[in-house]
Amino acid sequence: MYEEGYRSIRREDYDTLDSIIIDSVTVNGQAVDFYKQLNGDNAEIVWKRTYHGDNIIELNYTLRQRVELWDDYARICYEHFGANWPVQAGLLEARMTLPEASRGKNMHYQIYSAKLGNTYIDDLTIVTTLDNVPSGNYVGGCYLFARESINATGNDLLVVPQSAMAILKEERRSPDSIEFIAPEKPAPLDLYLAIIFIPLAVLCLLFLKNRDGLKYPENLLPPSNSSPVAVTALVRNELPEKDLLAATILDLVKRGNIDMVELEKPGEEAARIKRERTILLLRKEEGLKPHERAVVELIFDNDKKEVDLDQYAKDLKNLRSARAARATNIEKKLKKFRDEIQLVPMGKGLHTACEDRSLRTALAAIVGSFLFFLFISFLSPQVYFLKYHLSMGNSLNAIAFSLGLVADLGAVAYVLFRFMAPQPPKGSEDDYERWKAFERAVRSSRIKEYPPSSVVIWENILVYATALGAADRVKDHLSELDTILADRISRFDDLRLSSYSFASSAIYASSVSKYGDWGGSGGRSGGSSFGGFSSFSSGGWSMGGGGGFSGGGFSGGGGFR
């Protein structure tokens, strides 16, 4: 077993042993004792504890008197990982933090390695990471930053009367050099304002275009007596099962094929009626359309003429085994209803609109997911960009950039929403606009004309509002009616709620019949970011090794012994 580990620092990277300041050494997250010593020409940081298997070593130390003062930049170069290390590193992370006085100033860096890793800027720190660094892989770094950020006398610095940037540019001409460059200067405020207003202008144009297409004013009266299924296919370009099952039940009650009887709890006063059960009575079956007959067969099982709809819904909801669900034959009956409502739009040439919207929805979901993950992947640079502007005091740019992001997201969301939205079926544009005018009237918080006083008309309104998924808004209009009419429509709306409950239970029971009751009983990618540096920050990798940095000197190492 190894008794100690060591980090060897080459002679070129330190002046005297006292110029190496060790802040801490941890092994596998635990602080350990350490000391420094000379071993030939190299200095060593030695820690006195190791473990079997992998060891995670974190060294935090400072090399004093290593800064070189060039004509254009202050420069510091040193080794992160030595070429003669006898062990490999599963993960190497080196952090170089520049002086606070360099914040907002130009900065450049170059990493030298035979293996490409990742680099990024975190505030004033350049972070370098490499996975599975083999023994013998030399990793060094050179960092150029503002000369004026160095507060030291000439005796403490190596003064070089040359351009550090010129040497760096020469190295970057090598085919093995990879350069990553940040924006040369902050984008002007008017660019961010354009980023905001362009998507907002697009939104306004799309909105106005949509409003210009309105041919008819809001009208609370249904424009025709078409089947609720056909109206839904026309206006919504889809066939939502629950809405259409509930709307068909209401339509059959409104037309007198089915009677509704509400039983009250005993002892309740007439003004405080609380519904206990909804009893449906089958009166006549003449003139039923195929999908309506399927609903009658679904409700009135085994030729029954009377059904407690609420109790029936509870019974279906309580089914727990596929065998019990199959005994009700619910799956077959619900499938018949589904098949029949699919045929209704086909007979009126509306099926293509439903198919097109289904395709558009799937495509929008794919595009939206791609854009979402793309946004997340670029979230870190965006955060750094905001931090950069805030650190530089560019609050207006930061606010404008944030608003631009919100505007862009809003524009994308609106475009995707409009892309998925229902479209007028070809050849039925006028009918579509008339029914859209009805839908808008239902969804309005207040009606704009004197409300109709007929119960039959209001029941008709509720049937189509249910099919269009807007029945809840009908309640907003009840306060505009007289008390008696409002009470009768409210009772009809209670049937709608019971019908929805029955539809949900039927769908659940159908699923249990088929599958059983599953529920039981109940990168960063190398390069520069914005951090604390401002007008120009660039970083790169040289893949051929040390370049002009290592100078062929003896490399420091490290390991266990």
C-alpha positions as CSV (number, residue, x, y, z in Angstrom):
1,M,0.0,0.0,0.0
2,Y,1.3,3.5,-0.8
3,E,2.1,5.6,2.3
4,E,2.1,9.0,0.7
5,G,1.3,10.9,-2.5
6,Y,3.2,13.8,-4.0
7,R,2.9,16.6,-6.6
8,S,6.2,17.5,-8.2
9,I,6.6,21.0,-9.4
10,R,9.3,21.6,-12.1
11,R,12.1,24.1,-11.5
12,E,10.8,26.5,-14.1
13,D,7.6,27.0,-12.2
14,Y,8.9,28.2,-8.8
15,D,11.6,30.5,-7.6
16,T,12.3,29.2,-4.1
17,L,10.5,26.7,-1.9
18,D,9.1,29.6,0.1
19,S,7.4,30.9,-3.1
20,I,5.0,27.9,-3.0
21,I,2.1,28.7,-0.7
22,I,0.0,25.7,0.1
23,D,-3.6,26.5,1.2
24,S,-5.0,23.0,1.6
25,V,-4.7,19.4,0.5
26,T,-7.7,17.0,0.6
27,V,-7.8,13.3,-0.2
28,N,-11.3,11.9,-1.0
29,G,-12.8,15.0,0.5
30,Q,-10.9,14.8,3.8
31,A,-8.2,17.3,4.8
32,V,-4.8,15.6,5.3
33,D,-1.4,16.6,6.7
34,F,1.1,17.9,4.1
35,Y,4.5,19.4,3.7
36,K,6.7,20.7,0.9
37,Q,10.3,19.7,0.2
38,L,13.0,19.8,-2.5
39,N,13.8,16.7,-4.5
40,G,16.6,17.5,-6.8
41,D,15.7,20.5,-8.9
42,N,12.0,19.9,-8.4
43,A,9.8,20.9,-5.4
44,E,7.3,18.5,-4.0
45,I,4.0,18.9,-2.2
46,V,3.6,15.7,-0.1
47,W,0.5,14.4,1.6
48,K,0.7,11.6,4.2
49,R,-2.5,9.6,3.5
50,T,-3.6,7.4,0.6
51,Y,-6.3,4.8,0.1
52,H,-6.9,1.6,-1.8
53,G,-8.4,2.2,-5.3
54,D,-9.0,5.7,-6.7
55,N,-7.9,8.7,-4.8
56,I,-9.4,12.1,-5.4
57,I,-6.7,14.7,-4.7
58,E,-7.5,18.4,-4.4
59,L,-4.5,20.7,-4.2
60,N,-5.0,24.4,-3.5
61,Y,-1.7,26.3,-3.8
62,T,-0.2,29.5,-5.0
63,L,3.0,30.1,-7.0
64,R,4.5,33.4,-6.1
65,Q,6.7,35.6,-8.4
66,R,5.6,33.7,-11.5
67,V,4.1,36.7,-13.4
68,E,6.0,38.0,-16.5
69,L,5.4,41.6,-17.5
70,W,5.4,41.9,-21.3
71,D,4.9,45.0,-23.4
72,D,1.2,44.4,-23.9
73,Y,0.1,41.9,-21.2
74,A,1.0,40.4,-18.0
75,R,1.6,36.7,-18.5
76,I,1.8,33.6,-16.4
77,C,2.7,30.1,-17.7
78,Y,2.9,26.9,-15.6
79,E,2.3,23.2,-15.7
80,H,-1.0,21.7,-14.7
81,F,-0.1,18.0,-15.2
82,G,3.5,16.7,-15.8
83,A,4.7,14.5,-18.6
84,N,6.5,12.2,-16.3
85,W,3.6,11.4,-14.0
86,P,3.6,7.6,-13.6
87,V,-0.2,7.4,-12.9
88,Q,-3.2,8.4,-15.0
89,A,-5.8,10.9,-13.8
90,G,-9.5,9.8,-14.1
91,L,-10.4,13.5,-14.1
92,L,-8.1,16.5,-14.1
93,E,-9.5,19.9,-13.2
94,A,-7.2,22.9,-13.1
95,R,-8.4,26.4,-12.1
96,M,-6.5,29.6,-12.8
97,T,-8.0,32.6,-11.1
98,L,-6.8,36.0,-12.3
99,P,-6.5,39.2,-10.2
100,E,-9.7,41.1,-9.3
101,A,-8.2,44.2,-11.0
102,S,-8.3,42.3,-14.3
103,R,-12.1,42.2,-14.2
104,G,-13.6,43.8,-17.3
105,K,-10.3,43.8,-19.2
106,N,-8.9,41.8,-22.2
107,M,-7.8,38.3,-21.5
108,H,-6.4,35.4,-23.6
109,Y,-5.3,31.9,-22.7
110,Q,-3.8,28.8,-24.3
111,I,-3.9,25.3,-23.0
112,Y,-1.2,22.9,-24.2
113,S,-2.0,19.2,-24.3
114,A,-1.7,16.1,-26.5
115,K,-5.4,15.4,-25.7
116,L,-8.2,17.8,-26.2
117,G,-10.3,18.7,-23.1
118,N,-12.7,21.4,-22.1
119,T,-12.2,24.9,-20.9
120,Y,-14.6,27.6,-19.8
121,I,-14.6,30.9,-17.9
122,D,-16.3,31.1,-14.5
123,D,-16.2,34.7,-13.5
124,L,-12.4,35.4,-13.1
125,T,-11.4,31.8,-13.2
126,I,-10.4,29.8,-16.3
127,V,-11.3,26.2,-15.7
128,T,-9.6,23.3,-17.6
129,T,-11.0,19.8,-17.4
130,L,-9.8,16.5,-19.0
131,D,-11.1,13.0,-18.6
132,N,-8.9,9.9,-18.3
133,V,-5.6,11.7,-18.7
134,P,-3.0,9.0,-19.5
135,S,0.4,9.0,-17.8
136,G,2.8,11.0,-19.9
137,N,0.2,13.5,-21.1
138,Y,1.6,16.9,-20.5
139,V,-0.9,19.7,-19.7
140,G,0.2,23.3,-19.4
141,G,-1.3,26.7,-19.6
142,C,-0.4,30.3,-20.5
143,Y,-2.6,33.2,-19.4
144,L,-2.4,36.8,-20.7
145,F,-4.3,39.5,-18.7
146,A,-4.1,43.2,-18.1
147,R,-0.7,44.6,-17.1
148,E,-2.2,47.2,-14.9
149,S,-3.8,44.5,-12.7
150,I,-0.4,43.6,-11.4
151,N,0.7,45.4,-8.2
152,A,4.3,44.6,-7.8
153,T,7.8,46.1,-8.1
154,G,10.1,45.4,-11.0
155,N,12.3,43.3,-8.8
156,D,9.5,40.8,-8.3
157,L,8.7,40.5,-12.1
158,L,10.4,39.2,-15.1
159,V,10.2,42.0,-17.6
160,V,10.1,40.9,-21.3
161,P,10.3,43.7,-23.9
162,Q,8.2,41.9,-26.4
163,S,4.5,41.3,-27.3
164,A,3.0,38.3,-25.6
165,M,0.0,38.5,-27.9
166,A,2.3,38.3,-31.0
167,I,3.8,35.0,-29.7
168,L,0.3,33.7,-28.9
169,K,-0.9,34.5,-32.4
170,E,2.1,32.8,-33.9
171,E,1.4,29.7,-31.9
172,R,-2.2,29.7,-33.0
173,R,-1.2,29.6,-36.7
174,S,-0.3,25.9,-36.0
175,P,-2.8,23.4,-37.5
176,D,-2.9,21.8,-34.1
177,S,-4.2,25.0,-32.4
178,I,-7.9,25.4,-31.8
179,E,-9.2,28.8,-30.8
180,F,-12.4,29.9,-29.1
181,I,-13.1,33.6,-29.1
182,A,-15.8,35.7,-27.3
183,P,-17.4,38.8,-28.7
184,E,-14.9,41.6,-29.3
185,K,-17.1,44.1,-27.4
186,P,-20.5,44.3,-25.8
187,A,-23.4,44.4,-28.2
188,P,-24.9,47.8,-28.2
189,L,-28.2,48.5,-26.6
190,D,-30.0,49.1,-29.9
191,L,-29.2,45.6,-30.9
192,Y,-31.0,44.2,-27.9
193,L,-33.9,46.5,-28.4
194,A,-34.1,45.1,-32.0
195,I,-34.1,41.6,-30.4
196,I,-37.1,42.6,-28.3
197,F,-39.2,44.5,-30.9
198,I,-38.7,42.2,-33.9
199,P,-40.4,39.2,-32.2
200,L,-43.0,41.5,-30.7
201,A,-43.7,43.0,-34.1
202,V,-44.1,39.5,-35.5
203,L,-46.6,38.7,-32.7
204,C,-48.6,41.8,-33.4
205,L,-48.7,41.1,-37.1
206,L,-49.9,37.6,-36.5
207,F,-52.5,38.8,-34.0
208,L,-53.8,41.5,-36.4
209,K,-53.8,39.0,-39.2
210,N,-55.9,36.7,-37.1
211,R,-58.3,39.5,-36.1
212,D,-58.6,40.6,-39.7
213,G,-59.9,37.2,-40.6
214,L,-63.0,37.6,-38.4
215,K,-66.0,37.7,-40.7
216,Y,-68.8,37.7,-38.2
217,P,-69.4,39.4,-34.8
218,E,-70.0,37.4,-31.7
219,N,-73.3,35.6,-31.7
220,L,-74.6,33.5,-28.8
221,L,-77.2,31.8,-31.1
222,P,-75.9,28.5,-32.7
223,P,-75.8,29.2,-36.5
224,S,-77.3,25.8,-37.4
225,N,-78.7,22.5,-36.0
226,S,-75.7,20.5,-37.1
227,S,-74.6,17.4,-35.2
228,P,-72.3,18.4,-32.2
229,V,-69.8,15.9,-33.6
230,A,-69.7,17.6,-37.0
231,V,-69.4,21.0,-35.3
232,T,-66.5,19.9,-33.2
233,A,-64.7,18.4,-36.3
234,L,-65.3,21.7,-38.1
235,V,-64.3,24.1,-35.3
236,R,-61.7,22.1,-33.3
237,N,-60.4,19.8,-36.1
238,E,-60.5,17.0,-33.6
239,L,-62.9,14.5,-31.9
240,P,-62.5,14.7,-28.1
241,E,-64.2,11.7,-26.7
242,K,-65.4,13.0,-23.4
243,D,-66.8,16.3,-24.8
244,L,-68.7,14.5,-27.6
245,L,-70.1,11.8,-25.3
246,A,-71.4,14.4,-22.9
247,A,-72.7,16.7,-25.7
248,T,-74.5,13.7,-27.3
249,I,-76.2,12.8,-24.0
250,L,-77.3,16.5,-23.6
251,D,-78.5,16.6,-27.2
252,L,-80.6,13.4,-26.8
253,V,-82.2,14.9,-23.6
254,K,-82.9,18.2,-25.3
255,R,-84.6,16.5,-28.2
256,G,-86.7,14.3,-26.0
257,N,-85.2,10.9,-26.8
258,I,-84.1,10.7,-23.2
259,D,-85.9,12.2,-20.2
260,M,-84.0,13.5,-17.2
261,V,-85.3,13.2,-13.6
262,E,-83.4,14.7,-10.7
263,L,-84.2,13.2,-7.3
264,E,-83.8,15.5,-4.3
265,K,-82.4,14.7,-0.9
266,P,-85.3,14.4,1.5
267,G,-85.9,17.3,3.9
268,E,-84.4,19.9,1.6
269,E,-86.2,23.1,1.0
270,A,-87.1,23.9,-2.7
271,A,-84.8,27.0,-2.7
272,R,-81.9,24.8,-1.5
273,I,-82.2,21.8,-3.6
274,K,-79.2,19.5,-3.6
275,R,-79.2,16.9,-6.3
276,E,-78.7,13.3,-5.2
277,R,-79.2,11.3,-8.4
278,T,-79.7,11.9,-12.1
279,I,-82.2,9.3,-13.5
280,L,-82.3,9.0,-17.3
281,L,-85.4,7.4,-18.9
282,L,-85.3,6.2,-22.5
283,R,-88.4,7.5,-24.3
284,K,-87.9,6.9,-28.0
285,E,-85.2,5.5,-30.4
286,E,-86.6,6.6,-33.7
287,G,-84.4,8.8,-35.9
288,L,-81.2,8.2,-34.0
289,K,-78.0,8.6,-35.9
290,P,-75.5,5.7,-35.6
291,H,-73.2,7.4,-33.0
292,E,-76.3,8.4,-31.0
293,R,-77.6,4.9,-31.0
294,A,-74.1,3.8,-29.8
295,V,-74.5,6.2,-26.8
296,V,-78.0,4.8,-26.0
297,E,-76.6,1.3,-26.0
298,L,-73.7,2.4,-23.8
299,I,-76.0,3.9,-21.2
300,F,-79.1,1.7,-21.3
301,D,-77.4,-1.7,-21.0
302,N,-79.4,-4.9,-21.6
303,D,-82.4,-3.1,-22.9
304,K,-82.9,-1.1,-19.7
305,K,-85.3,1.9,-19.9
306,E,-84.2,3.6,-16.8
307,V,-80.6,4.3,-15.5
308,D,-79.2,6.1,-12.5
309,L,-76.3,7.8,-14.4
310,D,-74.4,8.8,-11.3
311,Q,-74.6,5.4,-9.8
312,Y,-73.7,3.8,-13.1
313,A,-70.6,6.0,-13.3
314,K,-69.6,4.9,-9.7
315,D,-70.0,1.3,-10.6
316,L,-67.8,1.6,-13.6
317,K,-65.2,3.5,-11.6
318,N,-65.1,0.8,-8.9
319,L,-64.2,-2.0,-11.4
320,R,-60.8,-3.4,-10.5
321,S,-60.3,-6.5,-12.6
322,A,-60.3,-7.0,-16.4
323,R,-62.7,-9.9,-16.0
324,A,-65.3,-7.8,-14.2
325,A,-64.9,-5.0,-16.8
326,R,-65.3,-7.4,-19.7
327,A,-68.6,-8.6,-18.2
328,T,-70.0,-5.1,-18.7
329,N,-69.1,-5.3,-22.4
330,I,-68.1,-1.6,-22.0
331,E,-65.0,-1.8,-24.2
332,K,-66.9,-3.0,-27.2
333,K,-69.7,-0.4,-26.7
334,L,-67.3,2.5,-26.3
335,K,-65.3,1.3,-29.4
336,K,-68.5,1.4,-31.4
337,F,-69.1,5.0,-30.3
338,R,-65.5,5.9,-31.2
339,D,-65.8,4.3,-34.6
340,E,-69.2,6.0,-35.4
341,I,-68.0,9.5,-34.5
342,Q,-65.0,9.0,-36.8
343,L,-67.5,8.4,-39.7
344,V,-69.4,11.7,-39.1
345,P,-66.7,14.1,-40.4
346,M,-65.9,11.7,-43.3
347,G,-69.5,12.1,-44.5
348,K,-69.1,15.9,-44.5
349,G,-65.6,16.1,-45.9
350,L,-64.1,17.3,-42.5
351,H,-61.9,14.3,-41.7
352,T,-59.0,15.8,-43.6
353,A,-58.9,18.8,-41.3
354,C,-58.8,16.4,-38.3
355,E,-55.9,14.4,-39.8
356,D,-54.0,17.6,-40.7
357,R,-54.3,19.0,-37.2
358,S,-53.1,15.7,-35.7
359,L,-50.1,15.8,-38.0
360,R,-49.4,19.5,-37.2
361,T,-49.6,18.8,-33.4
362,A,-47.1,16.0,-33.6
363,L,-44.8,18.1,-35.7
364,A,-45.1,21.1,-33.4
365,A,-44.4,18.8,-30.4
366,I,-41.2,17.6,-32.0
367,V,-40.0,21.1,-33.0
368,G,-41.0,22.5,-29.6
369,S,-39.1,19.7,-27.8
370,F,-36.0,20.3,-30.0
371,L,-36.1,24.1,-29.3
372,F,-36.6,23.6,-25.6
373,F,-33.5,21.3,-25.3
374,L,-31.6,23.7,-27.5
375,F,-32.5,26.6,-25.2
376,I,-31.5,24.6,-22.1
377,S,-28.2,23.6,-23.7
378,F,-27.4,27.3,-24.3
379,L,-28.8,28.4,-20.9
380,S,-25.3,28.5,-19.2
381,P,-23.8,30.9,-21.8
382,Q,-26.9,33.1,-21.5
383,V,-26.5,33.3,-17.7
384,Y,-22.9,34.1,-18.1
385,F,-23.8,36.8,-20.6
386,L,-26.2,38.4,-18.1
387,K,-23.7,38.2,-15.3
388,Y,-21.1,39.8,-17.6
389,H,-23.3,42.8,-18.3
390,L,-24.3,43.2,-14.7
391,S,-20.7,43.0,-13.6
392,M,-19.9,45.7,-16.0
393,G,-22.8,47.9,-14.9
394,N,-24.6,47.5,-18.2
395,S,-28.0,47.1,-16.5
396,L,-30.0,48.3,-19.5
397,N,-28.3,45.8,-21.8
398,A,-28.9,43.0,-19.2
399,I,-32.6,44.0,-19.0
400,A,-32.9,44.3,-22.7
401,F,-31.3,40.9,-23.3
402,S,-33.7,39.3,-20.7
403,L,-36.7,40.9,-22.3
404,G,-35.4,39.8,-25.7
405,L,-35.2,36.2,-24.5
406,V,-38.8,36.4,-23.1
407,A,-40.0,38.0,-26.4
408,D,-38.3,35.3,-28.5
409,L,-39.7,32.5,-26.3
410,G,-43.2,34.2,-26.6
411,A,-42.9,34.5,-30.3
412,V,-41.9,30.9,-30.8
413,A,-44.6,29.7,-28.4
414,Y,-47.2,31.8,-30.3
415,V,-46.1,30.5,-33.7
416,L,-46.2,26.9,-32.5
417,F,-49.6,27.5,-30.9
418,R,-51.0,29.0,-34.1
419,F,-49.5,26.2,-36.1
420,M,-51.3,23.7,-34.0
421,A,-54.5,25.7,-33.9
422,P,-57.6,24.5,-35.8
423,Q,-57.8,25.7,-39.4
424,P,-61.0,26.2,-41.6
425,P,-61.6,23.1,-43.6
426,K,-61.4,23.6,-47.3
427,G,-64.8,24.4,-48.7
428,S,-66.3,25.1,-45.3
429,E,-64.7,28.4,-44.5
430,D,-67.9,30.3,-44.0
431,D,-69.5,27.7,-41.7
432,Y,-66.2,27.7,-39.7
433,E,-66.3,31.5,-39.2
434,R,-70.0,31.4,-38.1
435,W,-69.3,28.7,-35.5
436,K,-66.2,30.5,-34.4
437,A,-68.3,33.6,-33.8
438,F,-70.6,31.5,-31.6
439,E,-67.6,30.0,-29.7
440,R,-66.2,33.5,-29.0
441,A,-69.6,34.6,-27.7
442,V,-69.7,31.7,-25.3
443,R,-66.2,32.3,-24.1
444,S,-66.9,36.0,-23.5
445,S,-67.2,37.1,-19.9
446,R,-70.5,39.0,-20.7
447,I,-72.8,38.7,-23.7
448,K,-73.0,41.8,-25.9
449,E,-76.7,41.6,-26.7
450,Y,-79.9,41.0,-24.9
451,P,-79.8,37.3,-23.8
452,P,-82.4,34.9,-25.3
453,S,-85.1,34.0,-22.8
454,S,-86.0,30.6,-24.2
455,V,-85.0,27.4,-22.3
456,V,-84.7,25.5,-25.5
457,I,-82.2,28.0,-27.0
458,W,-80.1,27.9,-23.8
459,E,-80.1,24.1,-23.8
460,N,-79.0,24.2,-27.4
461,I,-76.3,26.7,-26.5
462,L,-75.1,24.3,-23.7
463,V,-75.0,21.3,-26.1
464,Y,-72.7,23.0,-28.6
465,A,-70.7,24.7,-25.9
466,T,-70.0,21.3,-24.4
467,A,-68.9,19.9,-27.7
468,L,-66.6,22.9,-28.1
469,G,-65.1,22.5,-24.6
470,A,-66.5,25.8,-23.5
471,A,-69.5,24.8,-21.4
472,D,-68.0,26.1,-18.2
473,R,-68.2,29.6,-19.5
474,V,-72.0,29.3,-19.9
475,K,-72.2,29.8,-16.1
476,D,-70.8,33.2,-16.6
477,H,-74.0,34.2,-18.4
478,L,-76.5,32.8,-15.9
479,S,-76.4,35.9,-13.8
480,E,-77.8,37.8,-16.8
481,L,-80.9,35.6,-16.9
482,D,-84.0,35.7,-14.7
483,T,-84.0,33.4,-11.7
484,I,-86.3,30.7,-13.0
485,L,-84.5,30.4,-16.4
486,A,-81.1,30.4,-14.7
487,D,-82.2,27.7,-12.3
488,R,-83.5,25.4,-15.2
489,I,-80.3,25.9,-17.2
490,S,-78.3,25.2,-14.1
491,R,-80.1,21.9,-13.7
492,F,-79.3,21.1,-17.3
493,D,-75.7,21.9,-16.6
494,D,-75.8,19.4,-13.7
495,L,-76.6,16.8,-16.3
496,R,-73.5,17.8,-18.2
497,L,-71.3,17.3,-15.2
498,S,-72.9,13.9,-14.6
499,S,-72.3,13.0,-18.3
500,Y,-68.7,14.0,-18.0
501,S,-68.3,11.8,-14.9
502,F,-70.0,8.9,-16.8
503,A,-67.7,9.4,-19.8
504,S,-64.6,9.3,-17.6
505,S,-65.7,6.2,-15.8
506,A,-66.6,4.5,-19.1
507,I,-63.1,5.3,-20.6
508,Y,-61.5,4.0,-17.4
509,A,-63.6,0.8,-17.4
510,S,-62.7,0.2,-21.0
511,S,-59.0,0.5,-20.2
512,V,-59.4,-2.0,-17.3
513,S,-61.2,-4.4,-19.6
514,K,-58.3,-4.3,-22.0
515,Y,-55.3,-4.0,-19.8
516,G,-56.4,-4.7,-16.2
517,D,-56.2,-2.1,-13.4
518,W,-52.6,-1.1,-13.3
519,G,-53.4,1.4,-10.5
520,G,-54.5,-1.2,-8.0
521,S,-56.9,0.5,-5.7
522,G,-56.6,3.7,-6.2
523,G,-21.6,20.8,-21.8
524,R,-19.9,22.7,-21.6
525,S,-17.8,22.3,-24.7
526,G,-14.5,24.2,-24.5
527,G,-14.1,27.8,-25.2
528,S,-14.7,31.0,-23.5
529,S,-17.6,32.4,-21.7
530,F,-18.3,35.9,-20.5
531,G,-17.6,35.8,-16.8
532,G,-15.8,38.7,-15.4
533,F,-13.9,39.6,-18.6
534,S,-15.2,42.2,-21.0
535,S,-14.1,43.6,-24.3
536,F,-12.1,40.6,-25.6
537,S,-11.6,37.1,-24.1
538,S,-10.1,34.3,-26.1
539,G,-8.9,30.8,-25.3
540,G,-7.6,27.9,-27.2
541,W,-5.8,24.5,-27.2
542,S,-2.6,23.5,-28.8
543,M,-2.6,19.7,-29.4
544,G,1.1,19.2,-30.1
545,G,2.2,19.5,-26.5
546,G,4.0,22.4,-24.9
547,G,4.8,24.6,-27.9
548,G,6.8,27.6,-27.0
549,F,5.7,27.3,-23.4
550,S,7.4,24.2,-22.2
551,G,10.8,25.0,-23.8
552,G,11.8,21.3,-23.6
553,G,12.6,21.6,-19.9
554,F,12.2,18.8,-17.4
555,S,8.6,18.4,-16.4
556,G,7.3,18.0,-13.0
557,G,5.4,14.9,-12.0
558,G,3.5,13.3,-9.2
559,G,2.1,10.0,-8.0
560,F,2.2,7.7,-5.0
561,R,5.1,6.0,-3.2
